[in-house]
């Protein structure tokens, strides 16, 4: 293979008496090399097989570990031992600007080895001529100061639709989404912001136009990114989701209009020159089948020559300017995931995946309160890397019932009659009617519930050890039990004045009192009905009991 061009394979034919020349031996080597490299390229692809880690030794020096890779025309790259180099000594590094990212790449190289005297050439030339006796397959490390375009990678072209929104020397903003979708599929779109460390803070927001796609999420068609103030990253990713059309065979588009976008770098507002646009095909068949079809139907020329001159990027190195010089701040290894995985490893991973997570997905959920009267909301986010759905459910808060409830106590003094030792509301009377009580809920129909309140304290008189009981209805039903109250047996009634917002409490003593209490405490609850007011005297008992239970708990 020469300059990545595929020639028909041709091998030597040997016979007795054949005169072997340099051409014959070169053809022998070329036959096996070209065939092996073609199979490497088509079977394994290109990338790092093992090793080749790049680490920063100090502020200006890097080390590349030993390793093996295959380049984009199938040639094996071997770094046989670790190599340590100053960044300024590597081919392609310039010293005129340090506020940048640089990319360390490796490429195949050959070097002559073992120079020997050439007998044949010396016969026709008077001076001594040397030729190399061996060819050493080697490598070449060099620096590239511009990031490769995402679409220059073969698998990105197969799997993704990439649109460049903005690009200059220090910043590149791209948007990436799947190349194909199935009907109704929730699609993840990634906004990728790449920058140098010393580029000022970036903020970017826009409203996209979608034809065919349906917005998923509570942000609508608005997407925004703001770089954190304390961040020291050179790449950020913001994800959002859309839902594909329900009909197969159509094309769906998603556009970022420059008129609806605002890019700020530092304090400067940067205008966008063009509209970034995705055109996505909606498929009937599974997406994986279509991608395999594209892979199988590519021509041999596309497979072999498509990326012939592309080297392998081993690291993205972020530099910081320090006065007239620089320092290495960060090293990202193999930033474009140019790896080759072992087929046996992939097989075992596939078996593990089938055994553990086939047809399974995971879900997490959370709820949030919305204002009373708002419509319920549901926001769904899908994370394909972990096959997980995040559900966020917004539930309107119920109407605040505590604003429609009032409570209070009323105390009635008892008077003693020395002759009988009994206790009555007043001398010779067993009935009592209170003055008008303002319940505080305003005009309108209310329901009033009253009960007798008893307060128990500890024997030691500890004021903190207080237990309240409120008895509704006839308290004598507890007589003879451990719950028998030390309060009179009193019947209670109420009269409500809806136009005034007031009510009265009436009490009647049932029989002679055996209680030693000198004061009767009456606890009252006023409940204002919501919605359609019930008819006078009509009470929703279940709702009333629930509300009173909550209110009693909060009161304690």
C-alpha positions in Angstrom: 0.0 0.0 0.0 1.6 3.3 -1.1 0.0 6.6 -0.2 -3.0 4.5 1.0 -3.8 3.5 -2.5 -4.7 -0.2 -2.9 -3.0 -2.0 -5.7 -3.9 -5.6 -6.8 -1.9 -8.1 -4.7 0.9 -9.6 -6.6 3.4 -12.2 -5.2 6.6 -13.7 -6.6 6.6 -16.9 -8.5 9.8 -18.9 -8.0 11.4 -21.4 -10.4 14.8 -23.0 -10.7 17.4 -20.6 -12.2 15.4 -17.5 -11.6 17.5 -14.4 -11.2 16.3 -12.6 -8.0 16.8 -8.8 -8.0 16.0 -6.0 -5.5 12.6 -5.7 -7.1 11.7 -9.3 -6.4 12.5 -9.0 -2.7 10.7 -5.7 -2.4 7.6 -7.3 -4.0 7.9 -10.1 -1.5 7.8 -7.7 1.4 5.1 -5.5 -0.1 2.8 -8.5 -0.7 2.7 -9.5 2.9 2.7 -6.0 4.4 -0.1 -4.7 2.2 -2.3 -7.7 2.8 -1.8 -7.6 6.6 -2.4 -3.8 6.7 -5.6 -4.1 4.7 -7.0 -6.7 7.1 -5.8 -4.6 10.1 -7.7 -1.6 8.7 -10.9 -3.4 7.8 -11.1 -5.9 10.8 -9.8 -3.8 13.7 -10.0 -0.2 12.6 -7.6 2.4 14.0 -6.5 3.6 17.4 -4.6 2.7 20.5 -4.4 -1.0 21.3 -2.4 -0.8 24.5 -0.4 1.7 26.4 0.8 5.1 25.0 -0.4 7.0 28.0 0.7 10.6 28.1 1.6 12.2 31.4 3.0 15.6 32.4 6.4 15.2 34.0 6.8 18.8 34.9 5.5 22.2 33.7 7.1 21.9 30.3 7.8 18.2 29.8 5.7 15.2 28.9 6.3 11.4 28.9 4.8 9.0 26.5 4.6 5.4 27.7 5.4 2.4 25.6 2.4 1.0 23.6 1.0 -0.3 20.4 -1.5 1.3 18.0 -2.8 0.8 14.4 -3.0 3.8 12.1 -5.7 4.7 9.6 -4.2 2.6 6.8 -3.5 -0.5 9.0 0.1 0.0 9.8 1.3 -1.0 13.3 2.8 1.7 15.5 5.0 0.5 18.3 6.6 2.7 20.9 9.1 0.2 22.4 10.2 2.2 25.4 9.0 5.3 27.3 10.1 8.6 25.8 10.4 11.9 27.7 10.4 15.2 25.7 10.2 18.9 26.4 7.1 20.2 24.7 9.1 22.9 22.9 11.3 20.3 21.3 8.5 18.3 19.7 7.8 18.9 16.0 5.0 21.4 15.3 5.2 23.3 18.5 5.5 27.1 18.1 6.5 29.6 20.6 4.5 32.6 19.6 1.3 31.9 21.6 0.8 29.9 24.8 -2.9 30.6 25.6 -4.1 27.5 23.7 -4.6 23.8 23.6 -2.2 21.6 21.6 -2.7 18.1 20.4 0.0 15.4 20.6 -0.2 13.0 17.7 1.7 9.8 16.7 2.2 8.6 13.1 4.0 5.7 11.4 7.6 6.3 10.3 10.5 4.4 8.9 14.2 4.9 9.4 17.3 3.4 7.8 19.6 1.3 10.0 23.0 -0.3 9.8 24.8 1.5 6.9 27.0 -0.9 4.9 29.3 -0.6 1.9 27.4 -0.9 -1.4 29.4 -3.2 -3.7 27.2 -2.6 -6.7 27.3 1.1 -6.6 31.0 1.3 -6.0 31.5 -0.4 -9.4 30.1 2.6 -11.2 31.2 5.3 -8.8 34.7 6.3 -7.7 33.8 7.3 -4.2 32.7 5.0 -1.4 28.9 4.5 -1.3 26.9 3.2 1.7 23.4 1.9 1.9 21.3 1.0 5.0 21.1 -2.7 5.6 17.8 -2.6 7.6 14.6 -0.6 7.7 13.5 0.2 11.2 9.7 0.6 11.6 9.3 3.5 14.0 7.0 6.3 14.9 6.9 10.1 14.8 5.5 12.3 17.6 4.4 15.8 16.6 2.2 18.6 17.8 -1.0 19.9 16.0 -2.3 23.2 17.2 -5.8 23.0 15.8 -8.4 20.6 17.0 -9.5 18.0 14.4 -13.0 18.3 13.2 -15.4 15.8 14.8 -16.7 14.7 11.4 -13.1 13.7 10.4 -13.5 10.6 12.4 -15.1 7.7 10.6 -17.3 6.4 13.4 -18.5 9.9 14.2 -19.6 10.2 10.5 -21.5 6.9 10.8 -23.2 7.5 14.1 -23.7 11.2 14.6 -24.9 14.3 12.9 -22.5 17.2 13.9 -23.2 20.9 13.3 -20.7 23.6 14.0 -22.3 26.6 15.6 -19.2 28.7 16.2 -15.4 28.3 15.8 -12.3 30.5 16.2 -8.8 30.1 17.5 -9.7 29.5 21.2 -13.3 28.4 21.1 -15.4 25.8 19.2 -19.1 25.1 19.8 -20.7 22.1 18.2 -24.0 20.4 18.5 -24.2 16.6 18.1 -27.2 14.3 17.8 -27.8 10.8 16.4 -27.7 10.5 12.6 -30.8 8.3 12.5 -33.8 7.9 14.8 -36.8 5.6 15.1 -40.4 6.9 15.3 -41.3 8.3 18.7 -37.8 7.9 20.1 -36.5 10.3 22.7 -33.3 11.7 21.3 -30.4 13.2 23.3 -28.8 16.3 21.8 -25.4 17.4 23.1 -24.1 21.0 23.0 -20.3 20.7 23.3 -18.2 23.8 24.2 -14.5 23.5 23.7 -12.1 26.3 24.8 -8.7 27.1 26.0 -8.0 27.6 29.7 -7.3 31.3 29.3 -10.3 32.1 27.2 -12.7 34.3 29.3 -15.8 32.8 30.6 -18.3 31.7 28.0 -22.1 32.0 28.1 -24.3 30.8 25.3 -28.1 30.6 25.0 -30.4 30.1 22.1 -33.9 29.0 21.1 -33.9 26.2 18.5 -36.4 25.7 15.7 -37.7 22.1 15.3 -39.7 20.6 12.4 -41.0 17.1 13.2 -39.3 17.0 16.6 -41.3 17.6 19.8 -39.8 19.3 22.8 -39.2 17.2 25.9 -38.6 19.0 29.3 -39.7 22.0 31.2 -37.3 24.5 29.4 -39.2 24.3 26.1 -36.9 25.1 23.1 -34.5 27.2 25.2 -31.0 25.9 25.7 -28.4 27.8 27.8 -24.9 27.3 29.0 -22.9 29.4 31.5 -19.4 28.4 32.4 -18.9 28.2 36.2 -16.7 31.0 37.6 -14.3 28.6 39.4 -14.1 26.0 36.6 -10.8 24.9 35.1 -12.1 22.7 32.2 -11.5 22.9 28.5 -14.6 21.1 27.5 -18.3 21.2 28.7 -21.3 19.3 27.5 -25.0 20.4 27.9 -27.6 17.8 27.1 -31.3 18.2 26.2 -33.9 16.0 24.6 -36.5 16.0 21.8 -39.0 13.4 20.7 -38.8 12.1 17.1 -41.8 12.2 14.8 -44.2 9.2 15.0 -44.1 8.5 11.2 -41.2 6.7 9.6 -39.7 7.7 6.2 -39.7 11.4 7.0 -37.0 13.9 7.6 -36.9 15.9 10.8 -34.8 19.1 11.2 -33.4 21.1 14.1 -32.0 24.5 13.5 -30.1 27.0 15.7 -30.9 30.4 14.1 -28.2 32.9 14.6 -30.9 35.5 15.2 -32.2 33.6 18.2 -28.7 32.9 19.7 -26.5 35.0 22.1 -22.9 34.1 22.6 -20.8 36.0 25.1 -17.1 35.5 25.6 -16.0 37.5 28.6 -17.7 40.9 28.2 -17.9 40.7 24.4 -21.1 39.7 22.6 -20.0 37.6 19.6 -22.3 37.6 16.5 -22.9 34.2 14.8 -22.5 34.2 11.0 -24.6 31.2 10.0 -27.4 29.0 11.1 -26.4 25.5 12.4 -28.8 22.8 11.1 -29.4 19.1 11.6 -31.4 17.0 9.1 -32.2 13.6 10.6 -33.8 10.6 8.9 -36.6 8.8 10.7 -36.3 5.1 10.0 -38.7 2.2 10.0 -35.9 -0.4 10.7 -33.8 -0.3 13.9 -31.1 2.3 13.8 -28.3 -0.3 14.4 -29.4 -2.1 11.2 -29.1 1.0 9.2 -25.7 1.9 10.5 -24.5 -1.6 9.7 -25.9 -1.2 6.3 -24.0 2.0 5.7 -20.9 0.3 7.0 -21.3 -2.7 4.7 -22.2 -0.6 1.6 -19.2 1.8 1.8 -16.8 1.3 -1.1 -13.4 -0.2 -0.6 -11.8 3.1 -1.6 -13.8 4.8 1.2 -12.8 2.2 3.7 -9.1 2.3 2.9 -8.5 5.8 1.8 -11.0 7.8 3.7 -8.6 8.8 6.5 -5.3 7.8 5.1 -3.4 10.9 6.3 -5.0 11.1 9.7 -2.7 10.4 12.6 -3.8 9.2 16.1 -4.3 11.9 18.7 -2.7 10.7 22.0 -3.4 13.7 24.2 -4.9 17.2 24.4 -2.5 19.4 26.4 -3.9 22.6 27.9 -1.3 25.4 28.3 -1.3 28.4 30.6 0.7 31.5 29.8 3.1 32.6 32.5 4.6 35.9 31.4 6.9 35.2 28.4 6.6 31.5 28.8 4.1 28.7 29.5 3.2 25.8 31.7 1.4 22.5 31.2 -1.9 22.8 33.2 -3.7 19.6 32.1 -3.3 16.5 29.9 -6.4 14.7 28.6 -5.5 11.3 27.2 -6.9 10.1 23.9 -9.5 12.9 23.8 -11.3 11.5 20.8 -11.5 7.9 22.1 -9.4 6.5 19.4 -9.1 3.0 21.0 -9.3 -0.5 19.6 -10.9 -3.0 22.0 -10.1 -6.7 22.0 -12.7 -8.8 20.2 -12.7 -11.3 23.1 -13.3 -8.5 25.6 -16.2 -7.1 23.5 -17.7 -10.6 23.3 -17.6 -11.0 27.1 -18.9 -7.5 27.6 -21.8 -8.3 25.3 -22.5 -11.5 27.2 -22.5 -9.6 30.5 -24.8 -7.0 29.1 -27.3 -9.6 27.9 -27.2 -11.4 31.2 -27.6 -8.4 33.4 -29.5 -5.7 31.6 -31.2 -7.0 28.5 -34.5 -5.2 27.9 -34.0 -3.5 31.2 -34.0 0.2 32.1 -33.7 2.1 35.3 -35.8 4.9 36.6 -35.5 7.5 39.2 -38.2 10.0 40.2 -38.7 13.1 42.3 -41.6 15.4 42.9 -41.9 19.2 43.3 -44.6 21.4 44.6 -46.4 23.7 42.2 -48.6 26.6 43.1 -52.3 25.9 44.0 -54.3 25.8 40.8 -51.3 25.1 38.5 -51.5 22.3 36.0 -49.5 19.1 36.9 -46.3 18.7 35.0 -44.1 15.8 34.0 -40.5 16.2 32.8 -38.6 13.1 31.5 -34.9 13.0 30.9 -33.2 9.9 29.4 -29.6 9.0 30.0 -28.5 6.5 27.4 -25.1 5.9 28.9 -26.7 4.2 31.9 -30.1 3.3 30.3 -31.9 5.4 32.9 -35.0 7.6 32.9 -35.4 10.5 35.3 -39.0 11.5 36.0 -39.8 14.8 37.7 -43.4 15.2 38.6 -44.9 18.6 39.5 -47.9 18.3 41.8 -50.1 21.4 42.6 -50.3 22.1 46.3 -53.8 21.7 47.7 -55.6 24.8 48.9 -54.3 25.8 52.3 -56.9 24.5 54.6 -55.4 26.0 57.7 -56.5 29.4 56.5 -60.1 28.1 56.7 -60.0 26.8 60.2 -60.1 28.6 63.5 -59.9 27.3 67.0 -60.0 28.6 70.6 -61.1 27.9 74.1 -63.7 29.3 76.4 -63.6 28.9 80.2 -66.8 28.8 82.4 -66.5 29.3 86.1 -68.5 27.0 88.4 -70.1 28.2 91.6 -70.4 26.2 94.8 -73.6 25.6 96.8 -72.5 24.8 100.3 -75.7 23.0 101.3 -75.4 20.2 98.8 -71.8 20.3 97.9 -72.7 20.2 94.2 -71.4 22.4 91.4 -73.6 24.3 89.0 -73.1 27.0 86.4 -74.9 29.5 88.6 -77.0 29.1 91.8 -80.0 27.0 91.0 -79.3 26.7 87.2 -78.0 24.0 85.0 -77.9 25.9 81.6 -75.4 28.3 80.3 -75.2 30.3 77.0 -72.0 32.1 76.1 -71.7 35.6 74.6 -71.1 35.9 70.9 -67.7 34.5 69.8 -66.0 35.9 66.7 -64.4 32.9 64.9 -62.3 35.0 62.6 -63.2 33.3 59.3 -65.4 36.1 58.1 -68.9 36.1 56.9 -70.4 32.9 55.5 -71.5 29.5 56.6 -69.2 27.7 59.0 -69.5 24.4 60.9 -68.6 24.5 64.6 -67.5 21.6 66.7 -67.1 21.9 70.5 -65.7 19.6 73.1 -64.6 19.6 76.7 -60.9 19.9 77.3 -59.1 18.3 80.1 -55.5 19.0 81.0 -53.5 16.4 83.0 -50.2 17.3 84.6 -47.6 15.0 86.2 -47.8 14.2 89.9 -44.6 16.2 90.5 -46.3 19.2 89.0 -43.8 19.4 86.1 -45.2 22.1 83.9 -43.6 20.4 80.8 -45.3 17.1 81.4 -48.7 18.2 80.1 -51.2 16.0 78.3 -54.4 17.4 76.8 -57.6 15.5 76.1 -60.6 16.8 74.3 -63.9 14.9 74.7 -66.5 15.3 72.0 -70.1 14.1 72.5 -71.2 12.5 75.8 -68.2 12.1 78.1 -70.1 9.8 80.4 -69.6 6.9 78.0 -66.0 6.7 79.4 -67.3 6.3 83.0 -65.8 3.4 84.8 -62.8 3.1 82.4 -59.3 4.3 82.7 -60.3 7.2 80.3 -63.0 8.6 82.6 -62.6 12.4 82.7 -62.6 14.6 85.8 -65.0 17.0 84.2 -68.7 17.4 84.4 -71.1 15.5 82.2 -72.2 18.4 80.0 -74.2 18.5 76.8 -73.0 21.1 74.3 -74.6 22.9 71.4 -73.9 25.9 69.1 -75.7 28.5 67.2 -74.0 30.2 64.2 -74.6 33.7 62.8 -73.3 33.5 59.2 -73.9 37.2 58.4 -71.9 38.3 61.5 -69.1 35.7 61.5 -69.9 34.8 65.1 -71.4 32.0 67.1 -72.6 31.1 70.6 -71.9 27.9 72.7 -74.7 26.5 74.9 -74.1 24.0 77.7 -76.4 21.9 79.9 -75.4 20.0 83.0 -76.6 16.4 82.9 -77.5 15.3 86.5 -75.4 16.1 89.6 -71.7 16.9 89.1 -69.2 14.7 90.8 -66.2 16.6 89.4 -63.9 18.6 91.7 -63.1 21.0 88.8 -63.9 24.7 89.4 -63.6 25.6 85.7 -64.9 24.0 82.6 -62.7 24.6 79.5 -64.5 24.3 76.2 -62.4 23.8 73.0 -64.1 24.9 69.8 -63.3 24.5 66.2 -64.8 26.6 63.4 -64.5 25.1 59.9 -65.4 27.1 56.8 -66.5 24.8 54.0 -64.7 25.2 50.6 -66.4 25.2 47.2 -70.1 24.8 47.4 -71.3 25.5 50.9 -73.3 22.8 52.5 -76.9 23.4 53.6 -77.3 24.8 57.1 -76.7 22.0 59.6 -75.0 19.8 57.0 -71.4 18.7 57.7 -69.0 16.5 55.6 -68.0 14.3 58.5 -65.1 12.5 56.9 -63.5 15.7 55.6 -64.1 17.4 58.9 -62.5 14.6 60.9 -59.4 14.5 58.6 -59.0 18.3 58.8 -59.6 18.4 62.6 -57.1 15.5 63.1 -54.4 17.5 61.2 -55.2 20.7 63.0 -55.1 18.9 66.4 -51.7 17.4 65.7 -50.3 20.8 64.7 -51.8 22.4 67.8 -50.0 19.9 70.1 
